[in-house]
């Protein structure tokens, strides 16, 4: 989209629409947004109406929700230019937001009451923005369809259905009324001088066309006239609110842009974010009079090159039409007059006229039309029974007899064509199916009852077994004794662990003494080798070592108190032995003894548990 940045500037901002408009809450919040700083009137109007839409939660409502709410409020049966009260408008808007709150997930909730109050305030302010204006059905439809969310093409189709005749041709007077009501929205947000209503707007939109159909109407509004240029812009703003562009703004130097991105067609590499462009900011050689191109998405250079090649090499243009092509003739509504009468019938002549509405050649009618006539007869008879006050009058009985005769003759005619036998066969088949379904449902109920009974028995058995165990005094006494025995074994085991810890400490002391003795012997051997000039033979050294009495070779006797026999034997008087091996043997013997004791304790616990279980089973048996 290429635009002239200075082309739509300040055509004049209007004064407040009403004297009390500034006192309303939604207008106070709108003033706090500082949207009047936007220089372009089109973007300023679209931003203001987008804020109103989001603040009232109308962006969560599409045109189909509006149609449903209008139908439920009964406004489709009312003339378009008929006036409605404020209370009825509040009920319509309240039902619209109540249905919305039911459709939304639990993680996303809205305040339906607040949204109703804000939207009704804004609609009333828009109605009061023009003198001699009143609240009508058409004004409510036009404003709600313009402000709601959803697709623009669906909203324009609904607008065309309201401003066209039964043959699908646009009525200029109705379209002029739509412009009058829709342009009250910009006027309410003080943009009347830029997008106000004039009497020549409808003719300027379609200057030469005499018959405007739906597709032509969509083509013209897709490239909108000046008075409605803010409407598609508001929808494009809603689509790009979460679009991120990884580009730095040339003015504010912001890291990345969100929303629209504007690129100058004259200054190379000059790009602005939407806030800077809307407020007319410029820097360097760039001027606000330069043409800017609007981008609503980010495309990498590789993507641009690929699309350019596909457009160059493609034989067929890849451009899609702006909207689907719809049939020119509107779809005809179903005629339900033959199925349900439009009103209760007062006398028998109307019933007979209704029944004889088919041509005389009834044998050539389709089976569906005959069924419709039969339904019409039944409906007429039911309506006449409900409307007639007397019950037992002779004239009423005669009329009933005539109706029955008429209906039987109709059945006889259909019997000759072979429709009734087929229907009777269908009825028999349906009856058999219903009987089969009833049998299966009965069996299903029986199975469910059995399952329920078995479940109750299982629950009773599970509850009885613990109670039985808790009420047996002998079993309780045995359990108490087993707990006491377990506590004793645990205490004994803890004492054995403490003894083992003490033994390990003593062994560590003995190993330290042994290490010191070996170091002392090594030092003595080194001193004797330095003292003698000639190296003695190993046998001489061994004999001398054996002959000399060792000094501090053995620890005192009291340091071996509480140590096993293997350790005492290792340090006893006698011939020299390998003390390291003796200490390791003693440690292994202690560890094996403790391990065997732990295994014996565990085996005793398991044996006692098995005996307890066997005794319990015997008592239960």
C-alpha positions in Angstrom: 0.0 0.0 0.0 1.6 3.2 -1.2 0.4 6.4 0.4 1.2 10.1 0.6 2.2 10.8 4.2 1.0 14.4 4.2 -2.1 13.9 2.1 -4.6 13.2 5.0 -3.4 15.6 7.6 -5.5 17.6 9.9 -8.6 18.2 7.9 -9.9 19.5 11.2 -10.6 17.8 14.4 -14.1 18.1 15.7 -15.3 19.3 19.0 -16.9 16.8 21.4 -20.0 15.2 20.1 -22.2 16.0 23.1 -22.0 18.2 26.1 -22.1 15.2 28.4 -19.9 12.9 26.2 -16.7 13.8 28.0 -18.3 12.7 31.3 -18.7 9.1 30.2 -16.1 6.6 31.3 -15.2 5.2 27.9 -14.4 8.7 26.6 -12.2 9.5 29.5 -10.2 6.3 28.9 -10.0 7.2 25.2 -8.6 10.6 26.0 -5.9 9.0 28.2 -4.6 7.1 25.2 -3.3 10.4 23.5 -4.5 9.2 20.1 -5.0 12.8 19.0 -1.3 13.0 18.5 -1.6 10.9 15.3 -1.3 13.2 12.3 -3.2 11.1 9.8 -6.9 11.3 10.2 -7.5 7.8 8.7 -5.2 6.1 11.2 -6.4 8.3 14.0 -10.0 7.3 13.5 -9.1 3.6 13.0 -7.0 3.6 16.2 -9.8 5.2 18.2 -12.5 2.8 17.0 -10.1 -0.1 17.5 -9.7 1.0 21.2 -13.4 1.2 21.6 -13.8 -2.2 20.1 -11.2 -3.8 22.4 -12.3 -2.0 25.5 -15.9 -3.2 25.0 -14.7 -6.7 24.1 -16.4 -6.5 20.7 -13.3 -7.9 19.0 -14.3 -11.3 20.5 -17.7 -11.1 18.8 -18.2 -11.8 15.1 -21.1 -10.9 12.9 -22.8 -14.3 13.3 -23.0 -13.7 17.1 -24.6 -10.3 16.4 -27.1 -11.9 14.0 -28.0 -14.5 16.6 -28.4 -11.9 19.4 -30.6 -9.7 17.1 -32.8 -12.6 16.2 -33.2 -13.7 19.8 -34.2 -10.1 20.7 -37.0 -10.3 18.1 -35.6 -7.3 16.1 -35.8 -9.2 12.8 -39.6 -9.1 12.9 -39.6 -5.3 13.4 -39.3 -2.7 10.7 -35.8 -1.3 10.2 -36.8 2.3 10.9 -38.8 1.5 14.0 -37.6 3.0 17.2 -36.5 0.9 20.2 -36.1 1.8 23.8 -32.8 2.0 25.7 -33.9 -0.9 27.9 -34.3 -3.1 24.9 -30.9 -2.1 23.6 -29.4 -2.9 27.0 -31.1 -6.3 27.0 -29.7 -7.0 23.5 -26.1 -6.0 24.4 -26.3 -7.9 27.7 -27.4 -11.1 25.9 -24.6 -10.7 23.4 -21.9 -10.5 26.1 -23.5 -13.2 28.3 -23.4 -15.7 25.4 -19.8 -14.6 24.8 -18.8 -15.3 28.4 -20.2 -18.8 28.0 -18.2 -19.5 24.8 -14.9 -18.3 26.2 -12.5 -20.7 27.9 -12.1 -20.6 31.7 -8.7 -19.0 31.3 -10.1 -16.0 29.5 -13.0 -14.3 31.3 -14.7 -10.9 30.7 -16.9 -8.7 32.8 -20.1 -8.9 30.9 -21.8 -6.2 32.9 -19.0 -3.6 32.4 -18.8 -4.4 28.7 -22.5 -3.9 28.4 -22.5 -0.5 30.2 -19.5 0.8 28.1 -21.0 -0.3 24.8 -24.4 1.1 25.5 -22.8 4.4 26.6 -20.9 4.6 23.4 -23.9 3.7 21.1 -26.0 6.3 22.8 -23.3 8.9 22.4 -23.0 8.1 18.8 -26.8 8.5 18.3 -26.7 11.8 20.1 -23.8 13.0 18.0 -26.2 14.3 15.3 -29.2 16.4 16.0 -32.7 15.1 15.4 -31.4 11.5 15.6 -33.2 8.6 17.3 -32.4 5.1 18.2 -33.8 2.7 15.6 -33.4 -1.0 14.7 -31.4 -0.1 11.6 -29.0 2.1 13.6 -28.3 -0.7 16.1 -27.7 -3.3 13.4 -25.5 -0.9 11.4 -23.3 0.1 14.4 -23.0 -3.4 15.9 -22.1 -4.9 12.5 -19.5 -2.2 11.9 -17.8 -2.4 15.4 -17.9 -6.2 15.9 -14.9 -8.5 15.0 -14.7 -11.3 12.6 -14.0 -11.2 8.8 -14.7 -8.0 6.9 -16.2 -9.9 4.0 -18.9 -11.5 6.3 -19.8 -8.1 7.7 -20.2 -6.6 4.3 -22.4 -9.4 3.2 -24.6 -8.9 6.2 -24.8 -5.1 5.5 -25.7 -5.8 1.8 -28.6 -8.1 3.0 -29.9 -5.2 5.0 -29.6 -2.5 2.2 -30.9 -4.7 -0.8 -34.3 -5.7 -1.9 -35.7 -9.3 -2.3 -34.1 -9.7 -5.8 -30.6 -8.9 -4.5 -30.3 -5.3 -5.9 -28.8 -2.5 -3.8 -31.4 0.1 -2.7 -29.7 3.5 -2.7 -32.0 4.9 0.0 -31.2 2.1 2.3 -27.5 2.4 1.6 -27.7 6.1 2.3 -29.3 5.2 5.6 -26.5 2.8 6.4 -23.8 5.4 5.7 -25.7 7.9 7.9 -25.7 5.4 10.8 -22.2 4.0 10.3 -20.6 7.4 10.1 -22.0 8.3 13.5 -19.1 6.2 14.9 -16.3 8.5 13.7 -18.4 11.5 14.7 -18.7 10.1 18.2 -14.9 10.0 18.6 -14.6 13.6 17.4 -13.6 12.8 13.8 -16.8 14.2 12.2 -15.0 16.9 10.1 -12.9 14.1 8.4 -15.5 11.4 8.0 -18.9 13.0 8.6 -22.0 12.2 6.7 -23.2 14.2 3.6 -26.2 13.6 1.4 -24.0 12.9 -1.7 -21.9 10.1 -0.2 -24.2 7.3 -1.4 -24.2 8.5 -5.0 -20.4 9.0 -5.0 -19.8 5.4 -4.0 -21.7 4.0 -7.0 -21.8 6.9 -9.5 -22.6 5.1 -12.8 -24.0 1.7 -11.8 -27.7 1.4 -11.9 -28.0 -2.2 -10.6 -25.5 -2.9 -7.9 -25.4 -6.6 -7.0 -23.5 -8.3 -4.2 -20.2 -8.9 -6.0 -20.0 -5.4 -7.3 -20.8 -4.1 -3.8 -17.9 -6.1 -2.3 -15.6 -4.9 -5.1 -16.3 -1.3 -4.4 -16.1 -1.6 -0.6 -12.9 -3.6 -0.8 -11.3 -0.6 -2.4 -13.3 1.7 -0.2 -14.5 5.3 -0.9 -13.1 8.1 1.2 -15.9 8.0 3.8 -15.3 4.3 4.7 -11.5 4.1 4.3 -11.1 3.7 8.1 -13.2 0.4 8.1 -10.7 -1.9 6.3 -7.8 -0.2 8.0 -9.3 -1.1 11.4 -9.4 -4.8 10.4 -5.8 -4.7 9.0 -4.7 -3.2 12.3 -6.3 -6.0 14.2 -4.5 -8.6 12.0 -1.0 -7.1 12.5 -1.1 -6.3 16.3 1.1 -9.3 17.0 3.3 -9.2 13.9 7.0 -8.6 14.7 9.5 -7.1 12.2 13.2 -7.7 13.1 14.2 -4.2 11.8 15.4 -1.1 13.6 13.4 2.0 13.3 15.4 4.8 11.6 13.9 7.5 13.9 13.4 6.1 17.4 16.1 3.3 17.0 13.8 0.8 18.5 15.0 -2.8 18.4 12.3 -4.5 16.3 8.8 -3.3 15.3 5.4 -4.5 16.1 2.4 -3.9 13.9 2.9 -2.0 10.6 6.3 -1.3 9.1 6.7 1.7 6.6 9.5 1.8 4.1 10.4 5.0 2.2 10.4 4.6 -1.6 12.9 7.4 -2.1 15.4 7.0 0.9 17.3 3.8 0.6 17.0 1.6 3.7 14.8 4.1 5.6 12.1 2.4 7.6 9.8 3.7 10.3 7.7 1.9 12.9 4.0 2.7 13.0 4.1 5.1 16.0 6.8 7.3 14.4 5.0 7.2 11.0 1.6 8.0 12.4 3.0 11.0 14.3 5.0 12.4 11.4 8.4 11.8 12.8 11.3 12.1 10.3 15.1 12.3 10.5 18.0 13.0 8.1 17.2 13.5 4.5 13.8 11.9 4.8 10.8 14.2 4.6 7.2 13.6 5.6 6.2 14.3 2.0 7.9 11.2 0.7 5.8 8.2 -0.4 5.9 5.3 2.1 5.0 1.7 1.5 3.1 -0.1 4.2 4.2 -3.7 5.2 2.0 -5.9 7.3 4.5 -8.9 7.5 8.2 -9.6 7.5 9.7 -11.5 4.6 13.4 -12.6 4.5 15.5 -11.8 1.4 15.5 -15.5 0.5 11.7 -15.6 0.6 11.4 -12.5 -1.5 13.8 -13.9 -4.1 11.9 -17.2 -4.2 8.6 -15.4 -4.8 10.1 -13.2 -7.4 11.4 -16.2 -9.3 8.0 -18.0 -9.0 6.2 -15.0 -10.4 8.8 -14.7 -13.2 8.7 -18.3 -14.2 5.0 -19.0 -13.6 2.8 -19.1 -16.7 -0.4 -18.3 -14.7 -0.8 -15.4 -12.3 -0.8 -16.5 -8.7 -2.9 -13.5 -7.5 -6.2 -14.6 -6.0 -9.4 -12.6 -6.2 -10.0 -10.2 -3.3 -13.2 -12.1 -2.3 -15.1 -15.3 -3.4 -17.6 -14.9 -6.2 -21.1 -15.2 -4.8 -24.3 -16.0 -6.8 -26.1 -12.9 -7.9 -29.6 -14.2 -7.1 -30.2 -14.5 -3.4 -31.1 -17.9 -2.0 -34.8 -18.4 -1.7 -36.2 -19.3 1.7 -38.0 -22.6 2.3 -41.8 -22.4 1.9 -43.2 -24.0 5.0 -46.9 -23.3 4.3 -47.6 -26.9 3.3 -46.1 -28.2 6.4 -47.3 -25.9 9.2 -50.0 -23.4 8.7 -49.0 -19.8 9.3 -51.9 -19.1 11.7 -54.7 -21.2 13.3 -57.6 -21.9 10.9 -61.0 -20.6 12.0 -63.4 -22.8 10.1 -63.7 -25.9 8.0 -63.7 -24.1 4.7 -60.1 -23.0 5.2 -59.1 -26.5 6.1 -60.7 -27.9 3.0 -59.1 -25.1 0.9 -55.7 -26.0 2.4 -56.2 -29.7 1.7 -57.3 -29.1 -1.9 -54.5 -26.7 -2.8 -52.8 -29.5 -4.8 -53.9 -29.9 -8.5 -56.5 -32.5 -9.5 -53.9 -34.8 -11.0 -52.7 -36.0 -7.5 -51.5 -39.4 -8.8 -48.7 -37.7 -10.6 -47.4 -35.8 -7.5 -44.2 -36.9 -5.8 -44.4 -38.9 -2.6 -42.9 -36.0 -0.6 -45.7 -33.6 -1.7 -48.4 -36.1 -0.7 -46.8 -36.4 2.7 -46.8 -32.6 3.1 -50.5 -32.5 2.3 -51.2 -35.2 4.8 -49.3 -33.3 7.4 -51.2 -30.1 6.5 -54.5 -32.0 7.1 -53.4 -33.2 10.4 -52.2 -29.7 11.4 -55.4 -28.1 10.3 -57.4 -30.7 12.3 -55.3 -30.1 15.4 -55.6 -26.3 15.1 -59.3 -26.6 14.7 -59.6 -28.8 17.8 -57.7 -26.3 19.8 -59.6 -23.3 18.6 -63.2 -24.7 18.9 -64.7 -24.3 22.3 -67.5 -26.9 22.1 -66.7 -30.5 22.3 -69.8 -32.7 21.7 -71.8 -30.6 19.2 -73.4 -32.6 16.3 -71.9 -30.2 13.7 -68.4 -30.8 15.1 -68.9 -34.5 14.8 -70.0 -34.1 11.2 -66.9 -32.1 10.5 -64.7 -34.7 12.1 -66.3 -37.4 10.0 -65.7 -35.4 6.9 -62.1 -34.8 7.8 -61.6 -38.5 8.5 -63.2 -39.4 5.2 -61.1 -36.9 3.3 -57.9 -38.3 5.0 -58.9 -41.9 4.2 -59.5 -41.1 0.5 -56.1 -39.5 0.4 -54.6 -42.6 1.9 -56.4 -44.8 -0.7 -55.0 -42.7 -3.5 -51.5 -43.1 -2.2 -52.1 -46.9 -1.7 -52.6 -47.2 -5.5 -49.2 -45.7 -6.1 -47.5 -48.1 -3.8 -46.3 -45.5 -1.2 -48.2 -46.8 1.9 -47.0 -50.4 1.7 -43.4 -49.2 1.6 -44.1 -47.0 4.6 -45.8 -49.8 6.5 -42.7 -52.0 5.8 -40.5 -49.3 7.1 -42.7 -49.0 10.2 -42.4 -52.8 10.8 -38.6 -52.6 10.4 -38.4 -49.7 12.8 -40.6 -51.6 15.3 -38.3 -54.6 15.2 -35.3 -52.3 15.7 -37.0 -50.7 18.7 -37.8 -54.1 20.2 -34.2 -55.2 19.8 -33.0 -52.0 21.4 -35.3 -52.5 24.3 -34.0 -56.1 24.8 -30.4 -54.9 24.7 -31.1 -52.2 27.2 -32.8 -54.7 29.6 -29.8 -57.0 29.4 -27.5 -54.0 30.0 -29.4 -53.1 33.1 -29.2 -56.7 34.4 -25.4 -56.8 33.8 -25.0 -53.5 35.6 -27.0 -54.8 38.6 -24.8 -57.9 38.8 -21.7 -55.8 38.7 -23.0 -53.6 41.4 -23.8 -56.6 43.6 -20.4 -58.2 43.1 -18.7 -54.9 43.9 -20.7 -54.5 47.1 -19.7 -58.1 48.2 -16.1 -57.4 47.5 -16.1 -54.2 49.5 -17.8 -56.0 52.4 -15.2 -58.8 52.4 -12.4 -56.3 52.3 -13.8 -54.4 55.3 -14.5 -57.6 57.3 -11.0 -59.0 57.1 -9.2 -56.1 58.9 -11.9 -56.0 61.6 -11.6 -59.7 62.2 -7.8 -59.4 62.7 -8.1 -56.5 65.1 -10.7 -58.3 67.3 -8.5 -61.4 68.0 -6.7 -60.9 71.4 -4.2 -63.8 70.9 -3.0 -62.4 67.6 -2.6 -59.0 69.2 -0.5 -60.4 72.0 1.7 -62.3 69.6 2.2 -59.1 67.6 3.1 -57.2 70.7 5.7 -59.9 71.6 7.2 -59.8 68.1 7.5 -56.0 68.4 9.3 -56.4 71.7 11.6 -59.1 70.3 12.4 -56.9 67.3 13.3 -53.9 69.6 15.6 -56.2 71.6 17.4 -57.5 68.5 17.8 -53.9 67.2 19.4 -52.9 70.5 21.7 -55.8 70.5 22.7 -55.1 66.9 23.5 -51.5 67.7 25.7 -52.6 70.6 27.5 -55.0 68.3 28.0 -52.2 65.8 29.5 -50.0 68.6 31.9 -52.9 69.6 33.0 -53.3 66.0 33.7 -49.6 65.7 35.9 -49.7 68.9 37.8 -52.7 67.5 38.5 -50.9 64.3 39.8 -47.9 66.2 42.2 -50.2 68.1 43.3 -51.8 64.9 44.1 -48.4 63.4 46.3 -47.6 66.5 48.2 -50.9 66.2 48.8 -50.3 62.5 50.2 -46.9 63.3 52.6 -48.4 65.9 53.7 -51.0 63.4 54.4 -48.4 60.8 56.5 -46.3 63.3 58.5 -49.4 64.2 59.3 -50.2 60.6 60.4 -46.6 60.0 62.7 -46.8 63.1 64.2 -50.1 61.9 64.8 -48.6 58.5 66.6 -45.6 60.1 68.8 -47.9 62.2 69.8 -50.0 59.2 70.7 -46.9 57.3 72.9 -45.6 60.2 74.8 -48.9 60.5 75.5 -49.0 56.7 77.0 -45.5 56.9 79.2 -46.5 59.9 80.8 -49.6 58.4 83.1 -49.0 55.4 82.5 -52.4 53.9 79.0 -53.6 53.1 78.1 -56.7 55.2 76.4 -59.7 53.8 72.7 -60.2 54.2 73.2 -63.2 56.4 75.3 -61.1 58.8 72.7 -58.4 59.0 70.0 -60.9 59.7 72.0 -62.5 62.5 72.9 -59.2 64.0 69.3 -58.1 63.9 68.2 -61.3 65.4 70.7 -61.1 68.2 70.1 -57.5 69.2 67.1 -57.1 71.4 64.4 -54.8 69.9 63.7 -51.5 71.6 60.0 -50.4 71.8 59.1 -53.1 69.3 55.9 -54.1 71.1 53.4 -51.9 72.6 52.5 -52.1 76.3 50.4 -55.0 77.3 47.5 -52.8 78.5 47.1 -51.3 75.0 45.9 -54.7 73.8 43.1 -54.9 76.2 39.8 -55.9 74.6 41.6 -57.1 71.4 40.9 -60.5 69.9 43.3 -63.5 70.3 44.7 -63.1 66.8 45.9 -59.6 67.6 47.4 -60.6 70.9 49.2 -63.5 69.4 50.7 -61.2 66.7 52.3 -59.0 69.4 53.1 -61.8 71.9 56.7 -62.6 72.9 58.4 -65.2 70.8 60.0 -65.5 67.4 59.4 -62.6 65.0 56.4 -62.8 62.7 54.9 -60.7 59.9 52.8 -58.3 61.9 51.0 -56.7 58.9 49.6 -60.1 57.8 48.6 -60.9 61.4 46.6 -57.6 61.7 44.8 -58.2 58.4 43.9 -61.7 59.5 42.5 -60.3 62.7 40.5 -57.6 60.9 39.0 -60.2 58.6 38.1 -62.5 61.4 36.3 -59.7 63.2 34.4 -58.6 60.0 33.3 -62.2 59.4 32.1 -62.6 62.9 30.0 -59.5 62.8 28.6 -60.4 59.3 27.6 -63.9 60.5 25.9 -62.3 63.6 23.9 -59.9 61.4 22.9 -62.8 59.1 21.8 -64.8 62.1 19.7 -61.9 63.4 18.0 -61.4 60.0 17.3 -65.2 59.7 15.7 -65.1 63.1 13.5 -62.2 62.1 12.4 -63.9 58.9 11.7 -67.2 60.7 9.6 -65.5 63.4 7.6 -63.6 60.7 6.9 -66.9 58.8 5.8 -68.6 62.0 3.5 -65.6 62.8 1.9 -65.8 59.3 1.4 -69.5 59.6 -0.3 -69.1 63.1 -2.5 -66.4 61.7 -3.7 -68.6 58.8 -4.4 -71.5 61.1 -6.5 -69.3 63.4 -8.3 -67.8 60.4 -9.0 -71.3 59.0 
